[in-house]
């Protein structure tokens, strides 16, 4: 099964997450099929905290990929930001 999930990067106490499409059997920070965006929970001021290619997310969902709960929350947040 293909999933849309977060892959952690950054350093200790400064997380940075890539939002990736990966096979469910691969470890969290392992190989992935496609990187569709990023999430920076520590973004301050003018820094961009969330960027997501919504067209690619829509494509992967159309072919059966399932998003994790956290990824789904971020997808909805990015979609709301794109409309506004």
Secondary structure, DSSP 8 states (H G I E B T S, - for coil): -EEEEEEEEEETTEEEEEEEEEETTS-TTS--SEEEEEE-TT--TTS--EEE-HHHHHHHHHTT-EE-HHHHHHHHHHHHHHH-
